[in-house]
């Protein structure tokens, strides 16, 4: 009875910080990767420049494993989380300041680049903190919740913030919206985001727990480099490393070309091994809706929104399994660093296809492009039956 009460208390405590932590993990990502594209398009930057320069901003998420050991060694995960949130807040304020200037493109790109490093570091610390603060069963239970709020962040970024910017543009420009009106509207949006991050960092100072296992290591600079080398070597010596890397790179392949609650709950009942294949289907098969949209091009907003909602639900449900697999493969010594390496390969699996997606579409057209996207589901589905996963992993 006492253990049950203690477990309930632990779960209730976790609900105070997990949703807000993963909301703040998702918002910088969507701002840097997606919203920046819309911002530059509205400010008159050419598609060529937008595609080339914004693609490179993804790089910090690909290479973040190379500094993840320093996050492990130099400070606590809690310190990194709060510090990076404050840094992101200041970076957002800088973007807001530079948007109305004549040299906004170079300066905001530079700030977005720095913000991407802060956001990637925040990811390392947040994911490590999640694993240190929760038991394996609690991680399984909350993985759907963290995915839900991460997805909510993407919706806020690509939906709410864009709508707000559009509303402000019209408010200030009326029927004759100029570059000045657009810059003013987007500058206000970024100032509001900056204020949000400062406030949320203060909130996390109050609510984030202080697990005993979250502590910095007393170590010299030479030992840091040695430790980093050991971490990297131990990752590539893990069992099934080839199969795991193939899975990490291929799982989001079709999704990358078109760039949870329920998932976490079901995962805690049946476990990862039993659900990996159906959840892979859930994240990939709904991409068929884009083939339908490309061929029939409906003008009914209800039909379009219904199909997009179906695809988004499948993404949220299926991505839960992917994140649980990364947690599973990262188990053991240097868990936080190994998880960062996994997410680095995940980012690489998104970055490389994204760089050729625009060129491919221009060559074959939207209809054939989305057919290719659906075909790219096959490699992941063929790989899953060959993967070795413990039967009970992920069960509550």
N, C-alpha and C positions, 0 to 999 in steps of 0.2 A: 504494500500500500504506500509506504514511504517512498519507494523507488518510482512508483507511478506518479506521485505528486511532484517529485523532483524532475521527472522527465517532462511533465506538463508545464512546469515553471520554466524549464529550459526552452521549450518550444515557444511559449508566450514571449519570453525575452527576445528570442531570435526574430520574431515577427516585427519587433520595433526597429530593427536595423537592416534586415535582408532586403525588403522592398526598396527602401531609400538608397541602399548601397548600390544595387544593380540598376536602379533608375539613373543614378549619377555615373554609372559605368557606361550606360548606353547613350546618354545624351551627347557627350563630347564626340563619340564615334560617329553618330549620325550627322552631327553638325559639320565635322571635318570632311567626311566622305561624301555625304549627299547634299546637305544644305548649302555647302560652299559652292557646289556646282550651280544650284539655282540662283544663289546670290550673284555669282559672276555673270551668269546668263542675263539676269535682269539689269546688270550694270554695263552690258554691252560688250563683254569679252567674247572673242570668237570661239567657236566650238573646238577648233584645233588647239588653241592655247589652253582652254579649259580641260580638255581630255588629257593633254600631255602633262600639264603641271599638277593637276589634282590627283592623277594616278600615282605620282611619286609620294604624295602625302601618306599613302597607305603603308609605305616602307617601314616606319617605326613598329608597326604591329608584326611585321615579318621578322625583324631583327631583334625584337625585345628579349628573346631568350639569352642574348649575349650579355645583357646587363642584369638579368633576373637574379643571378647569384649574389650580386651586390645588394639587392633589395633584401635578400635572405640574411645577409651578413651584417650590413652597416647599421640598420635601425629596425625597430619593430614594424610589423605590417600595419599596425594601427597608426603609427606616426606617418608612414608613407601615404596612407589613404587620406588622412586629413590634410597633410601638406600639399599633395597633388591636387586635391579639390580646391584649395585656396589658390594654387598656381593656375589652375584652369579658369577660375573665376577672374583672376587678373588678366589672363590672356584674352578672355572674351571681352573684357572692358577695353583692351587694346585694339581688338578688331573693330569694336564699335567706334572707337576714336578715329581710326584710320579710314573707315569706309567713306566719309564725306570728302576726303582729300583727293587731289589730282593724281597722286601716286599710290592709290589704294591697292592696286593689284599686287605689286611687289611686296609691300609692307604687310598686307593681310596674309599673303601666302607664307611669308616668313613666320608670322605669329601662329598661323595654323600648323606649320611644321613643328614649332616648339610645343604647341599645345598637343600635337599628336604624340610626342615623346612623353609628355606629362600624363596623357590619357593611357598610353600603353603601360607606363609604370604603375599607374593606378590600377589597371587590370591585373597586373602581376600581384600587387599587394592585396587587392580585394579578393581574388580567387584563393590566394594563400591563406588569408585571414578566414575565409569561409571554411576551408578544410581544417584549419587549426581549432576553430571555435566550435565545430559541430562533430558529432560522432558519425560513423559511416551511415547508420540508419537515418539520422537527422539530415545528412547531406542528400540522401535519396528522397526524403520527404519534401525538402525545400527546393530541390532542383527545378521543379515545375514552377514554383513561385518566383524564383530568381529569373527564370526564362521569361515568365509572364511580364515582369516589370522591366526587363531588358527590352522586350518587344514593345511594351508601352512607351518606353523612351524613344524608340524608333518611330512610333506613331505620332508622338508629340512633336518630334523633330521634323518629320516629313509632312505632317498634317497641320497640327495646331499652330506651330511657329510660322509656317508658310502662309496659312490663312490670316494670321495676325499681321504679318508683313504686308499682305495684299490689302487688308482692310486699312492699314495706316497709309499705304500708298494712295488709295482712293480718297481717304480723309484729307490728306494734305494736297493732293493734286487734282481732285475732282475728275472732270472729263479730260483734262489736259495734263496727264502725269509726265513729268520730266525726270531727267537723271537726278536732279537735286531732291525731288520728292521721294524717289526710290531709295536714294542713299540715306535720307533722313529716317525713313520708315525702318529700314533694315538696321540702322545704327541703334534705334530705340529697342528693337528686338534683342540685339546682342547685349545692350546694357541691362535689360531685364534678366537675361540669362546669367550674366555676371553676378547680379544681386542674388539670384537663386542659389548659385554655387557657394557664395560666401555664407549665406544663411544655412545651407545644408551642411557645410563643414562645421559650423558651430553646433548644429544639432548632433552631428556624429561625435563631436567631442564629449557630449553628454551621454549618448546611448550606446556607443560601441563598447562591448565588453573588453576585459583585459585578461585573456587566457594566459595561463602560466607558461604555455609552450611558445607564446609569441614574444620572443626576446632576441636582442641582437647578440652576435657572437663576438667575444673579445679576441681579435685576430689581427695580425700584422698585414701590411700590404702584400708582402711576398706570399703569405699564407692565403690571402684572398685569391691571387692568381692561381695558386696551386689548387685551392678548393674549386675554383671555376673549372679548371681542367678536369678535375676528378668528376665534377657534376656532369660535364659534357660527355665524358667517356662512359660514365655509368649509365647515362641515358641511352647511348647507342649500343650498349651491351645488354640492354633489357631483352628478355625473351620476346620472340615474335616481333622484333623491331621493324623488319621489312614489311610484314603484313600490316602492322599498326600505321606506319608512315603512308603506305598506299591508301589505307582507309581514310586517314586524316586529309589527304590531298584530294581524294576522289569524292568523298561524301557530299561536298557542297559544290561539285563541279557544275551541274546543271543550274543550280541556284545562282552561282557566280556569273553565269552567262546572261542572266536577266537582272542582275542587280541594277501556364503551362501547368498552367495549373493542373489540368486533366492529365497531361503527360507524366508529371511528377507523382501524382496520386496513383495512377495505374502502374507506374514503374515500381513503386514501393510495395505493390501487391505481387506482381509477377516476376520482377527482376529484369536485369539488363539483357541477359542471354536470350530469353524467350521473346522479348519485345523488339530486339534490334532490327530484325528484318521488316516486320510490319511498320515500325516507326520510320525506317528508311523509305518505305513506300509512301508513307504519309507526307514526308518532306519533298519527295521528288515527283510523284505521279500528278499532284495537282498542277504542275507546270503545264499540263495539257490545256488548261483554261486559256493560256496565252496563244496557243495554236487556234483555238476556237475564236478568240477575239480577233486574231490577225486575219482569219478567213472570212468571218461573217461581219466584223466591224459593226456591232450593234450600236444604236444611238440611244437606247433606253438606259438611263443611269442606274435604275434598280437592277437590271440584269448584269450590268458591268460590275457594280459594287458587290453583288451577290457572289459573282465568280471570283473576284479579287479577295473577298472575305474568306471564301472556301480555300483558296491557295494560302492565305495568311494563317488560317487555323491549322492547316496541314504542316506548314513550316514550324509553327510554335510547338505542335505536338511532337513532330519528328526530331526537332533540334534538341529536345530533352534527352533523347537517347544518345545523341552525339556527345553532348557535354558529359553525360555519365560515363561514356566510354573513355573520354580523356581523363576523368578522375580515376577510373579503374586502372588505366595504363600508367598513371603517374604515381601509383602507390609505392611506398618504400622510402628509402633514404632520399633526401633532397626532393621531397614531394612537390614543394612550391616551384622550384626551378624546373623540374621535369614537366610540370603542368604548363609552365610558361613556354617551354620548348614545344609542347604539343599544340598550344594555341598559336605559336609562331608558324608551325607547319600548316595549321588551319588557315591562317591569314595568307600564306603563300599559295594555298589551294584556291583562294579567292582572287588574289592579286594577278596571277599569271593569266587565267582565263579572261579576267576583266580587261586586260590590256589588248586582247585581240578581238573582243566581242564587237566593238564598234566597226572595225575593219571587216569582220566576217559579215555583219548585217549589211554593210554597204555593197558587198559582193553578191550576196544571195537573196537579199530582201527579207522583210520581216516574217513572211509565211514560212519559208524554208529555214530561216534562222531558228524559229521556235520549234520546228520539227527536230532540228539538230539538238536543241536543248533537251528535248524529251529523250532522244536516243542516248544522250550522255548519262542517263539514269543507269544504263545497263552495267557499266564497269563496277559501280558500287554494289549492286545487287548480286553480282557474280562473286564478289570478294567476301561478303558476309558469311556464307556457310563455311568458309575455310578458317574463320577466326576462332581462337580458343578463349572462352570467357568462363569464369567460375559460375556454376549453376545458381548460387544463392546471392551473387553480388547485386546490390541495389534493392533487395527485399527489405521490407520494414520488420 
